[in-house]
Amino acid sequence: MVTIDLSGHTGLVVGVADKHSIAWGIAQILSEAGMRLALTYQNERLERNVRELASTLPDPLVLPLDVTDDRQIDAVFEAIGNQFGRLDCLIHAVAFAPREDLMKDYVETSRDGYRIALDVSAYSLAALARGARPLMKESGGGSIVTLTYYGSEKVVAGYNVMGVAKAALEASVRYLANDLGPDNIRVNAISAGPMKTLAARGIPGFMNMLKYHEEKAPLRRRVDMRELAGTALFLCSPLGSGITGEVIHVDCGYNILGL
Ligand code: NAP
């Protein structure tokens, strides 16, 4: 039997808001595999949640991080350098678009809404990868995993500017994979089927998306958190060592459907 043992490895997980967050599902499975983790919280509103969740992990590091703030990004990697001295894995599970822009047809997206959506949801991956690179080099390489959605590939009603941001994120995965590959740093995305989380509830018509997905996906069900987390674990483990620049669909097969 193959078991995944990541003891001695360290990871940074960005995007925990509460116990339903995909980032938290991934943090739990990485910790179960033995990885020591740093978790971040976006603001004081979320700090208590994240500290409470982190307290269930062995020896966690908990740090503030708004991904639009370069000084906070620098501070996070400085703290990880001081505490861990290396980094093996980075989970990027962050996205945001102003609600008023999500509610509009894409053609009506404001300049500011576009800028914010792309900054938080796509540029942040490059900014975090840049910060992670020296610490991953200390480890002899690393694995970066981000979360995306099918609305980047096809038009999904209500996803609007976030679909465009996810398309930029997926292109960033390929460019970053090529930049960082010589340092043995791999960069991949998981394209997740719909999950009931805080961010998802901001998408207009999300409950209908969930119902439609359950009825139509080849597996006739929605994806389970452990399935997403397990894919992230695989990508962060030696089992995924030959994979980079990919978008892996974990969506019960939904993306293969035509009519
Ligand atoms: P979630 O629990 O709400 O997580 C999203 C996280 O992003 C929150 O912690 C949020 O904090 C954080 N965030 C937003 N702006 C930020 C900023 N400027 N700096 C730092 N953090 C910021 O929702 P989730 O569904 O797990 O989302 C995680 C990722 O999975 C996202 O990239 C999402 O697009 C992707 N995804 C989700 C689904 C789904 O159906 N749920 C499907 C496919 C892909 P706040 O709560 O303070 O905004």
Boltz pocket constraint, residues with backbone or C-beta under 6 A from the ligand:
constraints:
  - pocket:
      binder: B
      contacts: [[A, 15], [A, 16], [A, 17], [A, 18], [A, 20], [A, 21], [A, 22], [A, 23], [A, 41], [A, 42], [A, 43], [A, 46], [A, 65], [A, 66], [A, 67], [A, 68], [A, 92], [A, 93], [A, 94], [A, 95], [A, 96], [A, 120], [A, 147], [A, 148], [A, 149], [A, 150], [A, 190], [A, 191], [A, 192], [A, 193], [A, 194], [A, 195], [A, 196], [A, 197], [A, 198], [A, 199], [A, 200]]
      max_distance: 6.0
